Amino acid sequence: MANQLLLQLLIKITDAVEKRTSEEIPEKVFEYFSSALGADACALYLQKLEHIVLVRQMDADADFSFADVWGGEVLPSKLAGYEDQESINQIFPEASWQSCFLLPIKVGEKLVGVLVAGWQQYVPLDIWIEKNLSILQCIGQLLGNSMYAETEIQRLKLREDTLERICKQAIDELENNKKQLSRELHDEVGQAMTSILLQLKLLQQEQDLELIHDRLGGLRYITQQTIEDVRRISMNLRPAVLENLGLVPALDWYIEDYRRYSGIKTDFSSPRIKERLPGELEIITYRAVQESLTNVARHAKASHVFVTLNHNEGCLELQVADNGKGLNLRDVNSGLGLLGMEERVKLARGKFTIKSKPEQGTTILITLPLTMESRNDG
């Protein structure tokens, strides 16, 4: 039976992979196992994020149902057959089986799931497993590789699509920034300089010293405003204070300005940051604060934001927490600003986490290694 079992599984797995329907693979495998083994109960558990969850189940006993999440502390790393109810009940406390078979599903050496079969009558599993050990191990490996190959392809495709969207957004933002810079230089700085030039020409022809003195006062005011406009435009492009003084003074300046224009109470703390950090680390962190606070001002409806910067075990930790309306985390992928922030952090081998609940605010936590090493492996 073993060779036939393997052959049919290979056919079903190959068929599902060729159709690129990874969702069908557990279904086909499960149906075959439950019928071919003649089991009274059968279940398939797979790794989903941080949990081992029930994907499919079949149980002839109406008084028993499999738990939605794997109850054991760890997945079984080896094929196992149990032939007494006491041993079985240590794993499935409410099961009334006399025999139970566990087939680990692996990708390489990593456990990613388990296939369970149970019989209400005694089945000599030890003998069956011993005779077919290598084939069963091969089946477990094939199941893992086939079920997770398509998942990995989808993950890479999603990452590629995300990077393409981020790239397009970056190009659009660059063009928009150029247009805005052009408008500001023309409408504000250009007009101010034209006004100064015209008034200077008029003063060249003026003989009244008192009138000249009054007009020079106006020119001084226009000049001071123009200098402030140029400084503001320059700071928006790349803060000179960031390059000259470092991250903490730059954030102090930015957050003070943010308080003024947003009206949101914003607390900033950096108790253990005393020295300059690598330039790439400083700009990534600075842009992350900019993006986070911009999102708060636009979307969060928050009255208070806390920005915290700290050292922790060779890493820089940035936390931006608000008391706003919270985010729907399922919609985060549509926010290109957050996606771009996350991608920059990952390229720097950092970690990016968002925690949010409705009406309980949002917290963005970024961890970056203090020794920057750009990531080029995708």
C-alpha positions as CSV (number, residue, x, y, z in Angstrom):
1,M,0.0,0.0,0.0
2,A,2.9,2.3,0.7
3,N,4.2,2.7,-2.8
4,Q,0.6,3.2,-4.1
5,L,0.0,5.8,-1.4
6,L,3.2,7.7,-2.3
7,L,2.4,7.5,-6.1
8,Q,-1.1,8.9,-5.7
9,L,0.1,11.6,-3.3
10,L,2.7,12.6,-5.8
11,I,0.1,12.8,-8.6
12,K,-2.2,15.0,-6.5
13,I,0.6,17.2,-5.3
14,T,2.0,17.7,-8.8
15,D,-1.4,18.4,-10.2
16,A,-2.1,21.0,-7.6
17,V,1.3,22.7,-8.0
18,E,1.0,22.8,-11.8
19,K,-2.4,24.5,-11.5
20,R,-0.8,27.0,-9.0
21,T,-3.7,26.4,-6.6
22,S,-1.9,26.0,-3.3
23,E,-5.3,26.1,-1.5
24,E,-6.2,22.8,-3.2
25,I,-3.2,20.9,-2.0
26,P,-4.3,20.4,1.6
27,E,-7.8,19.5,0.4
28,K,-6.6,16.8,-2.0
29,V,-4.0,15.4,0.4
30,F,-6.5,15.3,3.2
31,E,-9.1,13.5,1.2
32,Y,-6.7,10.9,0.1
33,F,-5.2,10.2,3.5
34,S,-8.6,10.0,5.2
35,S,-9.8,7.4,2.7
36,A,-6.6,5.5,2.0
37,L,-5.7,5.0,5.6
38,G,-9.3,4.0,6.6
39,A,-9.0,6.2,9.7
40,D,-12.0,7.1,11.8
41,A,-10.6,10.6,12.4
42,C,-8.2,12.8,10.4
43,A,-6.9,16.3,10.7
44,L,-4.4,18.6,9.0
45,Y,-2.6,21.3,11.0
46,L,-0.4,23.9,9.3
47,Q,1.8,26.8,10.5
48,K,0.0,30.1,10.0
49,L,2.0,33.1,11.3
50,E,2.7,32.3,15.0
51,H,0.2,29.4,15.4
52,I,-0.4,25.9,14.2
53,V,-4.0,26.0,13.1
54,L,-6.5,23.4,12.0
55,V,-6.9,23.4,8.2
56,R,-9.1,20.4,7.6
57,Q,-10.7,17.7,9.8
58,M,-12.9,14.6,9.5
59,D,-14.2,12.8,12.6
60,A,-16.8,10.0,12.7
61,D,-17.3,10.6,16.5
62,A,-19.9,13.3,17.0
63,D,-18.7,13.8,20.6
64,F,-15.2,14.8,19.6
65,S,-13.8,17.6,17.4
66,F,-10.2,18.8,16.8
67,A,-9.1,22.0,18.5
68,D,-8.7,25.0,16.2
69,V,-5.1,25.5,17.3
70,W,-2.6,22.7,17.9
71,G,-2.6,22.1,21.7
72,G,0.9,20.6,22.1
73,E,3.8,22.8,23.1
74,V,5.7,21.8,20.0
75,L,5.0,19.9,16.8
76,P,6.2,16.3,16.7
77,S,9.5,16.2,14.9
78,K,9.4,12.5,14.1
79,L,6.8,10.0,12.8
80,A,4.9,8.7,15.7
81,G,2.4,5.9,16.2
82,Y,0.4,5.6,19.5
83,E,-1.4,2.3,20.2
84,D,-3.0,3.0,23.6
85,Q,-5.7,5.5,24.6
86,E,-3.7,6.9,27.6
87,S,-0.8,8.1,25.3
88,I,-3.2,9.4,22.8
89,N,-5.2,11.4,25.4
90,Q,-2.0,13.3,26.4
91,I,-2.2,14.9,23.0
92,F,-6.0,14.8,22.3
93,P,-7.6,14.6,25.8
94,E,-11.2,14.0,24.6
95,A,-10.4,11.5,21.8
96,S,-11.7,7.9,22.2
97,W,-9.2,6.3,19.8
98,Q,-7.2,3.1,20.3
99,S,-4.5,4.1,17.7
100,C,-3.2,7.4,16.4
101,F,-0.6,8.3,13.7
102,L,1.2,11.7,13.5
103,L,3.0,12.6,10.3
104,P,5.2,15.7,10.6
105,I,5.2,18.0,7.5
106,K,8.5,19.7,6.9
107,V,10.2,22.2,4.7
108,G,13.8,21.1,4.9
109,E,14.4,20.7,8.6
110,K,11.7,23.2,9.6
111,L,8.4,21.8,10.9
112,V,5.4,23.5,9.3
113,G,2.5,21.2,10.2
114,V,1.3,17.8,11.1
115,L,-1.2,15.3,9.7
116,V,-3.2,13.3,12.3
117,A,-5.0,10.0,11.7
118,G,-6.9,8.2,14.5
119,W,-8.6,4.8,14.7
120,Q,-11.2,3.6,17.3
121,Q,-9.8,0.1,16.9
122,Y,-6.3,-1.1,17.5
123,V,-4.0,-0.8,14.5
124,P,-0.4,-2.2,14.5
125,L,1.1,1.2,13.6
126,D,4.7,0.5,14.8
127,I,5.1,-2.3,12.3
128,W,3.6,-0.3,9.5
129,I,5.7,2.8,10.3
130,E,8.9,0.7,10.5
131,K,8.3,-0.9,7.1
132,N,7.4,2.3,5.4
133,L,9.5,4.9,7.3
134,S,11.6,6.3,4.5
135,I,8.5,6.6,2.2
136,L,6.4,8.3,4.9
137,Q,9.3,10.7,5.7
138,C,9.5,11.5,1.9
139,I,5.7,12.2,1.9
140,G,6.0,14.6,4.8
141,Q,8.8,16.5,3.0
142,L,6.9,16.5,-0.3
143,L,3.8,17.8,1.4
144,G,5.7,20.6,3.1
145,N,7.6,21.7,0.0
146,S,4.5,21.6,-2.3
147,M,2.2,23.4,0.2
148,Y,4.7,26.1,1.0
149,A,6.3,26.6,-2.4
150,E,3.3,28.5,-3.8
151,T,3.0,30.5,-0.6
152,E,6.6,31.6,-1.0
153,I,6.0,32.5,-4.6
154,Q,3.0,34.5,-3.6
155,R,5.0,36.2,-0.9
156,L,7.8,37.2,-3.3
157,K,5.2,38.4,-5.9
158,L,3.5,40.5,-3.2
159,R,6.9,41.9,-2.3
160,E,7.7,42.6,-5.9
161,D,4.4,44.4,-6.4
162,T,4.9,46.4,-3.2
163,L,8.4,47.5,-4.3
164,E,7.0,48.5,-7.7
165,R,4.3,50.6,-6.0
166,I,6.8,52.2,-3.7
167,C,9.1,52.9,-6.6
168,K,6.3,54.6,-8.5
169,Q,5.3,56.5,-5.5
170,A,8.9,57.7,-4.9
171,I,9.1,58.9,-8.5
172,D,5.7,60.6,-8.2
173,E,6.8,62.3,-5.0
174,L,10.1,63.4,-6.5
175,E,8.2,65.0,-9.4
176,N,5.7,66.6,-7.0
177,N,8.5,67.9,-4.8
178,K,10.2,69.4,-7.8
179,K,6.9,71.1,-8.8
180,Q,6.3,72.4,-5.3
181,L,9.9,73.6,-5.0
182,S,9.5,75.4,-8.3
183,R,6.3,77.0,-7.2
184,E,7.7,78.1,-3.8
185,L,10.9,79.5,-5.4
186,H,8.8,81.4,-8.0
187,D,5.8,82.5,-5.9
188,E,7.6,83.3,-2.7
189,V,11.3,83.7,-3.1
190,G,11.1,85.0,-6.7
191,Q,8.4,87.5,-6.0
192,A,10.1,88.7,-2.8
193,M,13.4,89.3,-4.7
194,T,11.6,91.1,-7.5
195,S,9.9,93.3,-4.9
196,I,13.3,94.1,-3.3
197,L,14.9,94.8,-6.6
198,L,12.1,97.2,-7.7
199,Q,12.2,99.1,-4.3
200,L,15.9,99.4,-4.5
201,K,15.6,101.0,-8.0
202,L,13.1,103.5,-6.6
203,L,15.3,104.3,-3.7
204,Q,18.2,105.1,-6.0
205,Q,16.1,108.0,-7.3
206,E,14.7,109.1,-3.9
207,Q,16.1,112.2,-2.2
208,D,14.0,112.2,1.0
209,L,16.2,110.6,3.7
210,E,13.2,110.0,6.0
211,L,11.3,108.2,3.2
212,I,14.4,106.2,2.3
213,H,14.8,105.2,6.0
214,D,11.1,104.0,6.2
215,R,11.4,102.0,2.9
216,L,14.7,100.4,4.1
217,G,12.8,99.1,7.2
218,G,10.2,97.4,4.8
219,L,13.0,96.0,2.7
220,R,14.7,94.6,5.8
221,Y,11.4,92.8,6.8
222,I,10.9,91.4,3.3
223,T,14.5,90.2,3.3
224,Q,14.1,88.5,6.7
225,Q,11.0,86.7,5.5
226,T,12.7,85.6,2.3
227,I,15.6,84.1,4.4
228,E,13.1,82.3,6.5
229,D,11.3,80.9,3.4
230,V,14.6,79.7,1.9
231,R,15.6,78.1,5.3
232,R,12.2,76.4,5.4
233,I,12.4,75.1,1.9
234,S,16.0,73.8,2.6
235,M,15.0,72.1,5.8
236,N,12.1,70.3,4.0
237,L,14.5,69.0,1.4
238,R,17.2,67.8,3.9
239,P,17.5,69.4,7.3
240,A,21.0,71.0,7.7
241,V,20.6,70.5,11.5
242,L,20.5,66.7,10.9
243,E,23.8,66.7,9.1
244,N,25.5,69.3,11.3
245,L,24.2,68.4,14.8
246,G,22.7,65.0,14.5
247,L,19.4,63.1,14.9
248,V,18.3,64.3,18.3
249,P,18.6,68.1,17.6
250,A,17.0,67.6,14.2
251,L,14.0,65.8,15.8
252,D,13.8,68.4,18.5
253,W,13.5,71.1,15.8
254,Y,11.0,69.1,13.7
255,I,8.8,68.1,16.6
256,E,8.7,71.7,17.9
257,D,7.6,72.8,14.4
258,Y,5.1,69.9,14.2
259,R,3.5,71.0,17.5
260,R,2.9,74.5,16.1
261,Y,1.3,73.6,12.8
262,S,-0.6,70.5,13.9
263,G,-1.8,71.6,17.3
264,I,-1.2,68.1,18.6
265,K,0.6,67.7,22.0
266,T,3.8,65.9,21.1
267,D,6.3,64.6,23.7
268,F,9.8,63.6,22.6
269,S,12.2,61.6,24.7
270,S,15.7,60.4,23.9
271,P,17.3,59.7,27.3
272,R,20.2,57.5,26.2
273,I,21.1,59.0,22.8
274,K,24.2,61.0,23.5
275,E,26.4,60.6,20.5
276,R,26.1,60.9,16.7
277,L,24.8,57.8,14.9
278,P,25.6,56.5,11.4
279,G,24.3,58.9,8.7
280,E,22.1,56.3,7.1
281,L,20.6,55.3,10.4
282,E,19.9,59.0,11.2
283,I,18.1,59.7,7.9
284,I,16.0,56.5,8.1
285,T,14.9,57.3,11.6
286,Y,14.2,61.0,10.8
287,R,12.1,60.1,7.8
288,A,10.2,57.5,9.8
289,V,9.3,60.1,12.5
290,Q,8.2,62.5,9.7
291,E,6.0,59.9,8.0
292,S,4.6,58.7,11.3
293,L,3.7,62.1,12.6
294,T,2.3,63.1,9.2
295,N,0.0,60.1,9.3
296,V,-1.1,61.1,12.9
297,A,-2.0,64.6,11.8
298,R,-3.9,63.4,8.7
299,H,-5.7,60.3,9.9
300,A,-5.5,59.5,13.6
301,K,-7.6,62.3,15.1
302,A,-5.2,62.1,18.1
303,S,-4.7,64.8,20.7
304,H,-1.4,63.4,22.1
305,V,1.6,61.7,20.5
306,F,4.7,60.2,22.2
307,V,7.9,59.8,20.3
308,T,10.6,57.8,22.1
309,L,14.2,57.1,20.9
310,N,16.4,54.7,22.8
311,H,19.4,52.3,22.7
312,N,18.6,48.6,23.4
313,E,21.1,45.7,23.1
314,G,23.0,47.1,20.1
315,C,20.0,48.5,18.4
316,L,18.2,51.9,18.1
317,E,14.5,51.7,19.0
318,L,12.0,54.3,17.8
319,Q,8.5,54.2,19.1
320,V,5.7,56.6,17.9
321,A,2.5,56.1,19.8
322,D,-0.7,58.2,19.6
323,N,-4.1,58.1,21.4
324,G,-6.1,58.4,18.2
325,K,-8.9,56.3,16.5
326,G,-6.5,53.5,15.6
327,L,-5.9,51.7,12.3
328,N,-7.5,48.7,10.6
329,L,-4.4,46.6,10.2
330,R,-5.9,44.8,7.2
331,D,-5.8,48.2,5.4
332,V,-2.2,49.0,6.2
333,N,-1.0,47.4,3.0
334,S,-2.8,50.1,1.0
335,G,-0.8,52.8,2.8
336,L,2.2,53.4,0.6
337,G,3.8,55.7,3.2
338,L,3.8,53.0,5.8
339,L,4.9,50.4,3.2
340,G,7.8,52.6,2.1
341,M,8.8,53.1,5.7
342,E,8.7,49.4,6.4
343,E,10.7,48.6,3.3
344,R,13.5,51.1,4.2
345,V,13.7,49.6,7.6
346,K,13.9,46.1,6.3
347,L,16.6,47.1,3.8
348,A,18.6,48.3,6.8
349,R,18.1,44.8,8.4
350,G,15.7,46.3,11.0
351,K,12.3,45.3,12.3
352,F,9.0,47.2,11.7
353,T,5.9,46.6,13.8
354,I,2.5,48.3,14.0
355,K,0.1,47.7,16.8
356,S,-3.4,49.2,16.7
357,K,-6.9,48.8,18.0
358,P,-10.0,50.8,17.2
359,E,-10.3,53.8,19.5
360,Q,-7.1,52.7,21.3
361,G,-4.5,54.5,19.2
362,T,-1.6,53.2,17.1
363,T,2.0,52.4,18.0
364,I,4.7,52.1,15.4
365,L,7.9,50.4,16.7
366,I,11.1,50.4,14.6
367,T,14.3,48.6,15.6
368,L,17.5,49.2,13.7
369,P,21.0,47.8,14.2
370,L,23.4,50.5,15.3
371,T,26.0,49.1,12.9
372,M,24.3,49.8,9.5
373,E,24.7,47.2,6.8
374,S,22.7,47.8,3.7
375,R,20.8,44.8,2.4
376,N,21.1,43.9,-1.2
377,D,19.8,40.4,-1.2
378,G,16.2,41.4,-1.7
